[in-house]
């Protein structure tokens, strides 16, 4: 029987770099989609793009991890009918980084493959998760990363990969590097799910799991890139799929949000009838 694949999306952040916003960052409208009733167009929110690609990858259910107060996300997405997935929600207190947020779902994903992505990043191609899952099936790797040409290597987790796609290491926001690719999303097996849970519990302690918002251990945030590097050092097998001609759009900063809005505004205008566009 094929192993189930479950989507996991961390949505517990406060969007302090682009706030204040009238809604959760993940629900910021950045495009258009066909209306549910079949006529005209409706707004398409940021997280819809990731959930859509998960569905196209054959994933049928996903968990979205929220913080207290982000009730507009389940109010909008509800049971997932809008995006063609079965959705469930977990609520977390402020944590010391995304890995702690993701680890909240540990009891619900044991034994499953996980498809992971950040719901504030828009990317192509549409079949990305299918290709990641195919790579995992052929290599039996513990983790498979989707690699994209980095827009700004100093602000990204840069990936050192050999000519066969095996990941040798991850450099966290290096000020200078010869590396070209950053990871954007991932697929992983129960081996990494369990490693993450054990690592966070052992090295930082269950009592250190919670923290003031946006504060990490010793005042520093623990990132997913740092945890992936810890997994590599623990000898977990990490493979990759490179998308050299693909791009990604991140709405996490004012400059990036401006790029997204310019890009999607052009697409929206292209879809308007000529009379409306005038």
C-alpha positions as CSV (number, residue, x, y, z in Angstrom):
1,X,0.0,0.0,0.0
2,X,1.5,3.4,-1.0
3,X,2.7,5.5,1.9
4,X,0.5,8.5,2.6
5,X,1.8,12.0,1.9
6,X,0.6,14.8,4.2
7,X,1.1,18.5,3.6
8,X,2.5,20.7,6.4
9,X,2.4,24.5,6.3
10,X,3.7,26.7,9.1
11,X,1.5,29.8,9.4
12,X,2.2,31.1,12.9
13,X,4.3,34.1,12.1
14,X,3.5,37.8,12.8
15,X,4.6,39.3,9.4
16,X,6.3,42.1,11.3
17,X,8.5,43.0,8.3
18,X,5.4,43.9,6.2
19,X,2.8,44.8,8.8
20,X,0.5,46.1,9.7
21,X,-1.8,44.1,7.4
22,X,-5.6,43.9,7.3
23,X,-5.4,40.1,7.3
24,X,-3.0,37.2,7.9
25,X,0.0,37.4,5.5
26,X,-1.0,34.0,4.1
27,X,-4.4,35.4,3.0
28,X,-3.0,38.4,1.2
29,X,-4.6,38.6,-2.3
30,X,-1.9,38.5,-5.0
31,X,-3.8,37.2,-8.1
32,X,-7.0,36.0,-9.6
33,X,-8.7,32.6,-9.9
34,X,-11.9,31.4,-11.6
35,X,-14.8,32.2,-9.3
36,X,-16.4,29.3,-7.5
37,X,-19.8,29.7,-9.3
38,X,-18.1,29.5,-12.7
39,X,-18.4,33.0,-13.9
40,X,-15.9,35.8,-13.6
41,X,-12.8,35.9,-11.3
42,X,-12.2,35.9,-7.6
43,X,-9.1,36.9,-5.6
44,X,-6.4,34.3,-5.2
45,X,-4.5,34.5,-1.9
46,X,-0.9,33.7,-1.3
47,X,-1.3,30.3,0.4
48,X,-3.6,29.1,-2.3
49,X,-0.7,28.7,-4.7
50,X,1.2,26.3,-2.4
51,X,-1.9,24.3,-1.5
52,X,-2.8,24.0,-5.2
53,X,0.6,22.6,-6.0
54,X,0.3,20.1,-3.2
55,X,-3.1,18.9,-4.6
56,X,-1.5,18.6,-8.1
57,X,1.2,16.4,-6.5
58,X,-1.4,13.9,-5.4
59,X,-1.6,15.1,-1.8
60,X,-5.1,15.0,-0.4
61,X,-4.8,16.4,3.1
62,X,-2.7,18.9,5.0
63,X,-2.1,20.5,8.4
64,X,-1.8,24.3,8.8
65,X,-0.2,25.4,12.0
66,X,-1.4,28.7,13.4
67,X,-0.8,31.0,16.3
68,X,-3.6,32.4,18.5
69,X,-5.4,35.2,16.7
70,X,-5.0,34.0,13.1
71,X,-8.5,32.8,12.9
72,X,-9.1,34.4,9.5
73,X,-7.1,31.5,7.9
74,X,-9.5,28.7,8.9
75,X,-12.5,31.0,8.4
76,X,-11.4,31.5,4.8
77,X,-10.0,28.0,3.9
78,X,-12.5,26.1,6.1
79,X,-12.4,22.4,5.4
80,X,-10.3,22.8,2.3
81,X,-13.0,22.5,-0.4
82,X,-11.8,25.8,-1.9
83,X,-8.4,24.4,-2.6
84,X,-9.3,20.7,-3.2
85,X,-7.7,19.4,0.0
86,X,-8.8,18.1,3.4
87,X,-7.4,20.7,5.8
88,X,-6.9,20.6,9.6
89,X,-5.5,23.2,11.9
90,X,-3.2,23.2,14.9
91,X,-2.7,26.2,17.2
92,X,0.7,26.8,18.7
93,X,2.0,29.2,21.3
94,X,4.9,31.5,20.2
95,X,7.9,29.2,19.5
96,X,11.6,29.6,19.1
97,X,11.5,29.1,15.4
98,X,9.8,27.3,12.5
99,X,11.1,23.8,13.5
100,X,9.3,24.1,16.8
101,X,6.2,25.2,15.1
102,X,6.3,22.3,12.6
103,X,7.0,19.9,15.4
104,X,3.5,20.6,16.8
105,X,2.2,18.3,14.1
106,X,4.5,15.4,15.0
107,X,1.8,13.2,16.6
108,X,-0.4,13.5,13.5
109,X,2.2,12.7,10.8
110,X,4.1,9.8,12.2
111,X,4.7,7.1,9.5
112,X,3.7,9.5,6.7
113,X,5.7,11.2,4.0
114,X,5.6,15.0,4.5
115,X,5.3,17.7,1.8
116,X,6.5,20.9,3.3
117,X,6.3,24.5,2.1
118,X,6.1,28.1,3.2
119,X,2.7,29.5,2.5
120,X,4.0,33.0,1.8
121,X,6.2,31.9,-1.2
122,X,4.8,31.5,-4.7
123,X,6.7,29.4,-7.1
124,X,6.6,27.3,-10.3
125,X,6.4,24.7,-11.8
126,X,3.0,23.2,-11.1
127,X,4.4,19.6,-10.9
128,X,7.1,20.4,-8.3
129,X,5.8,18.1,-5.6
130,X,5.3,15.2,-8.0
131,X,8.9,15.5,-9.0
132,X,10.1,15.7,-5.4
133,X,8.1,12.6,-4.5
134,X,9.4,10.8,-7.6
135,X,13.0,11.6,-6.6
136,X,12.3,10.3,-3.1
137,X,10.8,7.1,-4.4
138,X,13.7,6.4,-6.7
139,X,16.5,7.3,-4.2
140,X,14.8,6.4,-0.9
141,X,16.3,9.5,0.5
142,X,15.2,10.8,3.9
143,X,14.8,14.3,2.6
144,X,14.4,15.8,-0.9
145,X,14.8,19.5,-1.4
146,X,13.5,21.7,-4.2
147,X,16.3,24.0,-5.4
148,X,15.9,27.3,-7.1
149,X,18.4,29.9,-8.3
150,X,18.7,32.3,-5.4
151,X,17.7,35.9,-5.9
152,X,19.8,37.1,-2.9
153,X,22.2,34.4,-1.6
154,X,23.0,36.5,1.5
155,X,19.4,36.2,2.6
156,X,18.8,32.5,1.7
157,X,19.8,29.0,2.8
158,X,22.3,28.1,0.1
159,X,22.7,24.4,-0.8
160,X,25.9,22.6,-1.7
161,X,25.0,19.8,-4.1
162,X,27.0,17.4,-6.1
163,X,26.6,16.7,-9.8
164,X,24.2,13.8,-9.0
165,X,21.9,15.9,-6.9
166,X,23.1,14.7,-3.5
167,X,23.1,17.5,-0.9
168,X,26.4,17.9,0.9
169,X,25.5,20.8,3.1
170,X,23.5,24.0,3.7
171,X,25.0,27.4,4.3
172,X,22.7,29.7,6.2
173,X,22.6,33.2,4.6
174,X,26.3,33.3,3.7
175,X,27.6,36.9,3.1
176,X,29.8,35.5,0.3
177,X,29.4,32.2,-1.6
178,X,30.0,30.5,-4.9
179,X,26.8,28.5,-4.5
180,X,23.8,29.3,-6.7
181,X,20.9,27.4,-5.4
182,X,18.6,27.9,-2.4
183,X,16.0,25.4,-1.1
184,X,12.3,26.5,-1.3
185,X,10.3,23.5,-0.2
186,X,10.8,19.8,0.6
187,X,9.6,16.3,1.0
188,X,10.7,14.2,3.8
189,X,10.2,10.7,5.4
190,X,9.4,9.7,9.0
191,X,13.1,9.5,9.6
192,X,13.4,13.3,9.4
193,X,10.1,13.8,11.3
194,X,11.4,11.7,14.2
195,X,14.9,13.3,14.0
196,X,13.4,16.8,14.3
197,X,11.3,15.8,17.3
198,X,14.2,14.1,19.1
199,X,16.6,16.9,18.2
200,X,14.4,19.7,19.5
201,X,13.5,17.8,22.7
202,X,17.1,16.6,23.4
203,X,19.1,19.7,22.6
204,X,16.8,22.5,23.7
205,X,14.5,20.7,26.0
206,X,10.7,20.6,26.0
207,X,10.7,23.4,28.6
208,X,12.5,25.7,26.1
209,X,10.1,25.0,23.3
210,X,8.0,28.2,23.8
211,X,9.4,31.7,23.5
212,X,8.3,35.3,23.0
213,X,7.3,35.8,19.3
214,X,10.2,35.9,16.9
215,X,12.8,35.0,19.5
216,X,15.0,31.9,19.4
217,X,17.3,30.1,21.8
218,X,19.7,32.6,23.3
219,X,17.7,35.3,21.5
220,X,18.2,33.7,18.1
221,X,15.7,31.9,15.9
222,X,16.2,28.3,15.0
223,X,15.5,27.9,11.3
224,X,14.5,25.0,9.1
225,X,17.7,25.4,7.2
226,X,19.7,24.9,10.4
227,X,17.7,21.8,11.3
228,X,18.2,20.4,7.8
229,X,22.0,20.9,8.2
230,X,21.8,19.2,11.6
231,X,20.1,16.3,9.8
232,X,22.9,16.1,7.2
233,X,25.5,16.1,10.0
234,X,23.5,13.2,11.6
235,X,24.0,11.3,8.3
236,X,20.4,11.5,7.0
237,X,20.4,11.1,3.3
238,X,19.4,14.3,1.4
239,X,18.7,14.5,-2.3
240,X,17.5,17.4,-4.4
241,X,15.7,18.3,-7.6
242,X,16.9,21.5,-9.3
243,X,14.7,23.9,-11.2
244,X,17.2,26.1,-13.0
245,X,14.7,28.0,-15.1
246,X,12.1,28.4,-12.3
247,X,11.5,31.5,-10.2
248,X,9.9,32.1,-6.8
249,X,8.2,35.2,-5.3
250,X,8.3,35.8,-1.5
251,X,6.0,38.3,0.1
252,X,7.9,38.4,3.4
253,X,9.5,41.8,2.9
254,X,8.2,45.1,1.5
255,X,10.5,44.9,-1.5
256,X,9.5,41.3,-2.3
257,X,5.8,42.2,-1.8
258,X,6.1,45.0,-4.2
259,X,7.6,42.7,-6.8
260,X,4.7,40.2,-6.3
261,X,2.1,42.9,-6.6
262,X,3.6,44.3,-9.8
263,X,3.9,40.8,-11.3
264,X,0.3,39.7,-10.3
265,X,-1.2,43.1,-11.3
266,X,0.2,42.6,-14.8
267,X,-1.3,39.1,-15.0
268,X,-4.7,40.3,-13.7
269,X,-4.8,43.1,-16.3
270,X,-4.0,40.6,-19.0
271,X,-7.1,38.5,-18.0
272,X,-9.5,41.5,-18.1
273,X,-11.7,42.0,-21.2
274,X,-10.4,44.9,-23.3
275,X,-13.3,47.2,-22.3
276,X,-12.7,46.6,-18.6
277,X,-9.0,47.1,-18.9
278,X,-9.5,50.5,-20.4
